[in-house]
Amino acid sequence: MGPNGTAASAIFWPLFLFADFIGLMCGVGGSVLYAKAKGNGDKIKANKYFTTSLILVSVLTCIVRTLLFFFQDNLYILFGADSILLPYVQEYGRLIVYAFPAFVFSAFLPNFLSNDGVPNLNIIACVAGAIINITGDYVFVFPMQMGMYGAALSTILGAILQVLIMFSHLLSKRNTLKFNKPQNVFIEFINILKSGFAAAFSSLAIVIVSLVVNNQIMRYSDASVLAIYGMINTISALTLHVYNGIGQAAQPIISSAYGANKTDRCWGAYKLAIKTIIYVSILFTLICLFFPNHITALFIKPTPEIMEKGPLILKIYSMCFIPMGISVFISIFLQSVTKPIPASIISFLRGFVIVCILLFFLPLIMGVRGIWAAFVLSEISVSLYALIRVLLYKKKENNVVIEIEEFNE
């Protein structure tokens, strides 16, 4: 795809993130409650949460998909499509909307599969889906000359394969996820949404931020920079999936340990996961700093204009990876120990409040570079706040343990 095609994918990107938001909100929210009940030894209650989560995610998906059928073009214009880019987005989005449920369930299912002892299946599904997506992108777009339709088709086939592989676990002998009739369904809906909102808010926030960024880019620059932002979105999503994957791997251990009052095991999982995220983030940052030209050419047709702007933007944005990983995981950690309010505050600050304020003011001073500086400053400030919150939580927990020990004595 050329710059217009990549710019069109950047305009459609928020809808992928909204699918992630629905899947993560129901998946994380339900799996946290599932793991806590399972940690307490109540498997029936745990499976009721699984069933309720599945019902909730299906209902929300049907509602959103129906709305998308009627209001697609309005959304594309809202997200920055002009008369030149709109036909590209329409061609790409027409097929994607039909397969919208696949993208929701690809975010929903990994949470429960990790809790059911098959995290490796998530990795297999993710890798298989990515291989089909990347291979299909090349075959459909270049040899077969299918354009945006071909790019959409490869994306859909990758997502469907990923979901089918994960669903296969429900038919296996190792599966312990059962369908138990829930009680007080609407109350459980609320509990799931409350538990999962913070972890999922990062995806919803990016939808809102994309609305602001797309329009700011078109105001201060042109479609070539919007195409580069499409590349940034893709890279950001890949890193975010890695961070969420690490968080989802740690979440069942943390939630089960918390439910069983095993504090040392809970913090042991936290330390291991946060170290992993930092190491992975450093690797991502170094790759972007040392190979920006290669990465840019990999994602976008390397025109002189793209190669002049893209590598520099990528280098600036790569400064986000370490603080982003810290904030995302700490939010998941606090969610896992049933502390939804501080987790929600972290997600809210990271994904919406600070970055949107900076996106409005920094471009007035720095021009289009202010957009990328806004991301970096926002991630750094929120990660510092997240670290303070988790330290305060640990201090409070230590005080409680000391009081219990003194009482027992």
C-alpha positions in Angstrom: 0.0 0.0 0.0 1.1 3.5 -0.7 0.9 6.5 1.7 -2.8 7.0 1.1 -3.5 3.3 1.9 -1.5 3.5 5.1 -3.2 6.8 6.1 -6.6 5.1 5.5 -5.6 2.2 7.8 -4.7 4.8 10.5 -8.2 6.3 10.2 -9.8 2.9 10.6 -7.4 1.8 13.4 -9.6 3.2 16.3 -12.3 0.6 15.4 -9.8 -2.2 15.9 -9.0 -0.7 19.3 -12.7 -0.5 20.2 -13.0 -4.2 19.5 -10.0 -4.7 21.8 -11.7 -2.5 24.4 -14.9 -4.7 24.4 -12.9 -7.9 24.5 -10.5 -6.9 27.2 -13.2 -5.3 29.4 -15.3 -8.4 29.4 -12.3 -10.8 29.4 -10.1 -9.2 32.0 -13.1 -8.3 34.2 -14.6 -11.8 34.1 -11.2 -13.6 34.4 -10.2 -11.6 37.5 -13.4 -12.6 39.2 -13.1 -16.1 37.8 -9.5 -16.5 39.2 -10.5 -15.1 42.6 -13.4 -17.5 42.9 -11.2 -20.4 41.7 -8.5 -19.4 44.2 -11.1 -19.6 47.0 -12.0 -23.1 45.8 -15.4 -22.2 44.4 -15.2 -23.7 40.8 -19.0 -23.4 40.2 -19.0 -19.7 41.0 -15.9 -19.3 38.8 -17.6 -20.9 35.8 -20.6 -18.7 36.4 -18.4 -15.7 35.8 -17.1 -17.3 32.7 -20.6 -17.9 31.3 -21.7 -14.4 32.3 -18.7 -12.8 30.6 -19.3 -14.8 27.4 -22.9 -13.6 27.4 -21.9 -10.0 28.0 -19.2 -9.8 25.3 -21.6 -11.4 22.8 -24.4 -8.8 23.5 -22.0 -5.8 23.3 -20.4 -7.1 20.1 -23.8 -7.5 18.4 -24.9 -4.0 19.4 -21.6 -2.3 18.2 -21.5 -4.3 15.0 -25.1 -3.2 14.2 -24.3 0.4 14.8 -21.2 0.2 12.6 -23.3 -1.0 9.6 -25.3 2.2 9.8 -22.7 4.8 10.7 -19.4 3.7 9.1 -18.9 6.7 6.9 -19.8 9.2 9.6 -17.1 7.6 11.9 -14.5 7.7 9.1 -15.0 11.4 8.6 -15.0 12.0 12.4 -11.6 10.2 12.5 -10.1 12.5 9.9 -10.9 11.1 6.5 -11.1 13.7 3.7 -12.5 13.3 0.2 -9.2 11.7 -1.0 -8.8 9.1 1.8 -12.5 8.3 2.3 -12.8 5.8 -0.6 -9.7 3.9 0.7 -11.2 3.6 4.2 -14.5 2.5 2.8 -12.9 -0.3 0.7 -10.9 -1.4 3.7 -13.6 -1.1 6.3 -16.5 -2.7 4.4 -15.1 -6.2 4.9 -13.6 -5.7 8.4 -17.0 -4.7 9.9 -18.5 -8.1 8.8 -15.8 -9.9 10.8 -15.9 -7.5 13.8 -16.7 -10.3 16.3 -13.5 -12.1 15.5 -11.4 -9.1 16.6 -13.4 -8.8 19.8 -13.0 -12.5 20.7 -9.3 -12.5 19.9 -9.0 -10.0 22.8 -11.6 -11.8 25.1 -10.5 -15.4 25.0 -6.8 -15.2 26.0 -7.8 -14.0 29.5 -9.7 -17.2 30.3 -7.4 -19.5 28.5 -4.5 -18.3 30.7 -6.6 -18.9 33.8 -7.4 -22.4 32.5 -3.7 -23.3 32.3 -3.1 -23.1 28.5 -1.3 -19.7 28.0 0.9 -21.4 25.3 -2.2 -21.8 23.2 -2.6 -18.0 23.2 0.9 -17.7 21.9 0.3 -20.3 19.2 -2.9 -18.6 18.1 -1.4 -15.2 18.1 1.7 -16.3 16.0 -0.5 -18.3 13.6 -2.8 -15.4 13.1 0.1 -13.0 12.5 1.7 -15.3 10.0 -1.5 -15.5 8.0 -2.0 -11.8 8.2 1.6 -10.9 7.1 1.6 -13.5 4.3 -1.9 -12.5 3.1 -0.8 -8.8 3.1 2.0 -9.6 0.7 0.0 -12.1 -1.5 -3.3 -10.2 -1.8 -1.8 -6.7 -2.0 1.2 -7.2 -4.4 0.9 -10.3 -6.7 -2.9 -10.4 -6.7 -3.2 -6.5 -6.8 -6.3 -6.5 -4.5 -5.4 -3.2 -2.8 -7.2 -2.2 0.4 -9.7 -5.1 0.0 -6.8 -7.6 0.0 -5.2 -5.9 3.1 -8.6 -6.2 4.9 -9.0 -9.9 3.8 -5.6 -10.9 5.2 -6.4 -9.1 8.5 -9.7 -10.9 8.8 -8.3 -14.4 8.0 -5.6 -13.9 10.6 -8.1 -12.9 13.3 -10.5 -15.8 12.4 -7.7 -18.3 12.6 -6.6 -17.0 15.9 -10.1 -17.2 17.4 -10.6 -20.8 16.0 -7.4 -22.0 17.6 -8.4 -20.5 20.9 -11.9 -21.9 20.7 -10.5 -25.4 20.1 -9.5 -25.5 23.8 -13.2 -25.5 24.8 -13.5 -28.8 23.0 -10.4 -30.4 24.5 -10.1 -32.8 27.4 -7.9 -30.3 29.3 -10.7 -27.7 29.3 -12.2 -26.9 32.7 -14.2 -23.8 31.6 -17.8 -24.9 31.9 -21.2 -23.2 31.1 -23.0 -22.8 34.4 -26.3 -20.9 34.6 -25.5 -17.5 36.2 -27.6 -15.9 38.9 -28.3 -12.1 39.1 -27.0 -11.7 35.6 -27.2 -7.9 35.5 -25.4 -7.5 38.8 -22.7 -9.8 37.5 -22.6 -7.7 34.3 -21.8 -4.6 36.4 -19.2 -6.4 38.5 -17.4 -7.6 35.4 -17.5 -4.2 33.7 -16.2 -2.6 36.9 -13.4 -5.1 37.2 -12.3 -5.0 33.6 -12.8 -1.3 32.7 -9.4 -0.1 33.8 -7.4 -2.8 32.0 -9.5 -2.2 28.8 -9.5 1.6 29.0 -6.1 2.0 27.4 -7.7 0.7 24.1 -10.7 3.0 24.4 -8.5 5.9 25.2 -6.4 5.3 22.1 -9.7 5.6 20.1 -10.3 9.0 21.6 -6.6 10.0 21.2 -6.6 8.8 17.6 -9.6 11.2 16.9 -7.5 14.1 18.3 -4.2 13.0 16.6 -5.7 12.4 13.2 -7.3 15.8 13.1 -4.2 17.5 14.6 -2.0 15.9 12.0 -4.2 17.0 9.1 -4.2 20.5 10.7 -0.5 20.9 11.1 0.8 18.6 8.4 -0.5 16.3 5.6 -1.5 12.7 4.7 2.1 11.5 4.6 2.5 12.1 8.3 -0.9 10.5 8.9 0.5 7.5 7.0 3.5 7.5 9.4 1.0 7.7 12.3 -0.6 4.5 10.9 2.8 2.8 11.2 3.2 4.1 14.7 -0.3 2.8 15.6 0.7 -0.7 14.3 4.0 -0.7 16.3 2.2 0.7 19.4 -0.4 -2.0 19.1 2.2 -4.8 18.8 4.0 -3.5 21.9 0.7 -3.1 23.8 -0.3 -6.7 22.9 3.1 -7.9 24.3 2.5 -5.9 27.5 -1.0 -7.2 27.8 0.2 -10.7 27.1 2.7 -10.5 30.0 0.0 -9.0 32.2 -2.4 -11.7 31.3 0.2 -14.4 32.0 0.8 -12.9 35.4 -2.8 -12.1 36.2 -4.1 -15.6 37.1 -1.1 -16.2 39.4 -1.5 -12.8 41.1 -5.3 -13.1 41.4 -5.2 -16.7 42.7 -2.4 -15.8 45.2 -4.4 -12.7 46.3 -7.5 -14.8 46.8 -5.6 -17.4 48.8 -3.8 -14.6 50.9 -0.4 -15.7 49.6 1.2 -12.3 49.6 4.8 -13.4 48.8 3.7 -15.3 45.7 1.6 -12.3 44.6 4.6 -9.9 44.8 6.9 -12.5 43.3 4.8 -12.6 40.2 4.7 -8.8 40.1 8.5 -8.5 40.2 9.0 -11.1 37.5 6.5 -9.5 35.2 7.7 -6.0 35.6 11.3 -7.1 35.0 10.2 -8.9 31.8 8.3 -5.8 30.6 11.4 -3.5 31.2 13.7 -5.9 29.3 11.3 -6.3 26.4 10.7 -2.5 26.3 14.5 -1.8 26.2 14.7 -4.3 23.3 11.9 -2.5 21.4 13.4 0.9 22.0 16.9 -0.2 20.8 15.5 -1.7 17.6 13.6 1.5 16.7 16.6 3.7 17.5 19.1 1.6 15.5 16.9 0.5 12.6 14.4 3.3 12.0 14.8 3.4 8.2 14.4 -0.4 7.8 11.2 -0.4 10.0 9.7 2.6 8.2 10.3 0.9 4.8 8.8 -2.3 6.1 5.5 -0.7 6.9 5.1 2.1 4.3 6.1 2.4 0.6 9.4 4.3 1.1 8.9 7.5 -0.9 11.4 10.3 -0.3 8.9 12.3 1.8 8.1 9.3 4.0 11.8 8.4 4.5 12.6 12.0 5.4 9.9 12.2 8.2 9.3 8.6 9.3 12.6 7.5 10.9 12.8 10.6 13.1 9.2 10.3 14.3 9.8 6.6 15.1 12.9 7.5 17.1 11.0 10.0 19.2 8.1 7.7 19.7 10.3 4.8 20.8 11.0 6.7 24.1 7.4 5.8 25.0 7.9 2.0 25.3 9.5 1.7 28.7 7.1 4.0 30.6 4.2 2.6 28.6 4.9 -1.0 29.6 5.3 0.0 33.3 1.9 1.8 33.3 0.0 -0.9 31.5 1.3 -3.7 33.7 0.7 -1.8 37.0 -2.8 -1.1 36.0 -3.3 -4.8 35.3 -1.7 -5.7 38.6 -3.9 -3.4 40.6 -6.9 -4.8 38.8 -5.8 -8.3 39.6 -5.7 -7.5 43.4 -9.2 -6.0 43.1 -8.1 -2.4 43.3 -10.1 -1.0 40.4 -10.1 2.6 41.3 -6.4 3.3 41.3 -6.1 1.0 38.2 -8.8 3.1 36.5 -7.1 6.4 37.4 -3.8 5.2 35.8 -5.6 4.1 32.7 -7.6 7.3 32.5 -4.5 9.5 33.0 -2.4 7.5 30.6 -4.9 7.1 27.8 -6.8 10.3 27.8 -6.3 13.2 30.2 -2.7 14.1 30.0 -2.0 13.2 26.4 -5.0 15.0 25.1 -4.1 18.2 27.0 -0.5 18.0 25.6 -1.8 17.2 22.1 -3.7 20.5 22.1 -1.0 22.7 23.5 2.4 21.4 22.4 1.7 21.6 18.6 1.0 25.3 19.2 4.6 25.7 20.3 6.4 22.9 18.4 4.3 22.3 15.4 3.8 18.7 14.3 6.7 17.5 16.4 4.7 18.5 19.5 2.3 15.6 18.7 5.1 13.1 19.2 6.5 14.9 22.2 3.0 14.8 23.8 3.0 11.0 23.7 6.5 10.7 25.3 5.8 13.3 28.1 2.4 11.7 28.9 3.8 8.2 29.2 6.7 9.3 31.4 4.4 11.3 33.8 1.8 8.5 34.1 4.4 5.8 34.7 5.8 7.8 37.6 2.3 8.1 39.1 1.7 4.4 38.6 4.9 3.5 40.4 4.0 5.7 43.3 0.5 4.1 43.5 1.9 0.6 43.6 4.5 1.5 46.3 1.7 3.0 48.4 -0.3 -0.2 48.0 2.7 -2.4 49.0 3.3 -0.2 52.0 -0.3 -0.5 53.1 -0.3 -4.3 52.6 2.9 -4.7 54.7 1.3 -2.7 57.5 -1.7 -5.0 57.4 0.6 -8.1 57.6 2.5 -6.7 60.6 -0.8 -5.9 62.4 -2.0 -9.5 61.8 1.2 -11.0 63.0 1.1 -8.8 66.2 -2.5 -9.8 66.8 -1.6 -13.6 66.4 1.2 -13.2 68.9 
